[in-house]
Amino acid sequence: MNVKIIDILEKSISGYKVILEIDNERITVEWDGSKPEKNVEYSIEIDIDDELIWNNNIALATESTTSIKQDENHINIVAKLDYNHEDNLASLNMNGSVVLIDLDGMNKDISNEWVKIQCSSIKVYNINL
C-alpha cells in the first residue's frame, strides 16, 4: 500500500509517530524503523496489534469500499476478510495489500466479506528498503 508522510510527530521506542496520508485520509500511526522523510511516498505494510474479537471491534460492514479513517479515539478500517476457522488464519485485503490479523470469536469460515474494524492504533513498516 502506498502512503505519503505528512508530518513526523515524535520519536518512539521502535521508530516514530507520524501522520500519513492514505487515499486522501490523514491518520496518525507508529512508523517502525528508521526515520522517514516528510512529503515522500512510501510503500508500506500494516500491522494491527489490537486483539480483534468478532462483533466487538470487528464485524460485517455495510460499506463495500476499502477505507482507513481516524476519529478522536480509534482508527476505523473497512476491508475484505478471509478467515479459515480450522487453521485460525485471518487476512484482510486492503486494495490489493494483504494484512494478517488475529481474530477471536468467529466459529465459521469467511471468504471475501466486507468487515469494519475499530482499533486503537496501527503500526506501519517501509517495505522498500
N, C-alpha and C positions, 0 to 999 in steps of 0.2 A: 504494500500500500504506500502511495506517495503522499508526503506531507511537507508543509513548509514551516520552518521555525520562525515564529513571530517575535518571541522575546525569551530571554533566559532570566529566570527569577532569582534562583539561589543555588548554591552547591549543596548536594546531599551526600549521604554516606556512599551510595553506589554510582552517583552521577550528578544530574542536575534536574531541578524542577523547571519545566519550560512550558511556554504557551505555543501550541502548534495549531496549524490550520488544516482541517480535513474537509473536503467538499464544502468549502465556504463557511464552516463552523470552527470556532476557536475553542479549544479545550486545554486545560492545564493537566499535564502528565509528568510522570517521573521518567527522565531520559537516562537510560543505563549505559554507561560508557564514557568515552572522552567527550569533552565539551563540544557541542555542535556550534555552528555559526548561524547568526541571525540572517533572515531573509534568504536562506538557502533551502532548496528542496532535498529531501532525503527519502529513500525507500526504507520502510521500517517493518518490523514485526511487532505485534501487540501481544502483551501478556496480561491476563485478568487474574489477579491474585485472590479476589473475593471468593468465599465459599458460596457457590451458586446452588440454591435449593428451589426445586420446581414449585411453582405457584407462590413463592415467597419473593425472590428477586429475579426470577426468570419464569416467563410464561409465554403462551401463544400471543402473537401480536395482531393487532388489527391493521397495522401498516404492512405494506409489501415492497418497501424500498429500503436498502441499507442506509443507515444513518448513525452518526455519533453526535450527541448533543450533551451539553453540561448545564445543569442548573446550580443553584447555590449549595446543594448537598450531595448531588450524585452525578455520575456520568451515565447517560441512557443510550443504549446501543440497540439497534434493530438489525438483525441479520438472519440468515438461514441456518438452521440447526440440523445436524445429522447426529443421531445417538444410537449406539449399539448397546442395548441393555445387558446382554450376556457378557460382553467384554468390558462394560462400563467405559466406553470410549465416546467422547463427545467433541464435535468440532463445529465451529461457526464459519460460514462463508461470508466474507465481507468484501463485496466487489472483486471476487477472484482471489482474495487473500484468505488463507486458512488460519484460524486461531483455535488451538486446542484448549479445552476448558475442562474443569472438574464439575460434574453435575450430580447432585444427590436428590433423592425423592422421586425419580422417574422410574416406572417399572415396565416400560414398553419401549420398543424401537421407534425412532422418529427419523423420517427421511425428508430432507428438503423443506422443512416447515419454518415459517417466519416466526421469530421469537423476539421479545423485548427483554433486555437485561438492564437491571439497575445495579450499578456497582459504585464503590466508594472511590476507587482510583484505578488507573491502568498504568502499566509500565511499557515503554517502547524501547526497541533496540534498532540501531542502524544496521541494515543488512548489506550495505555497500561498503565494506571495509577495504 
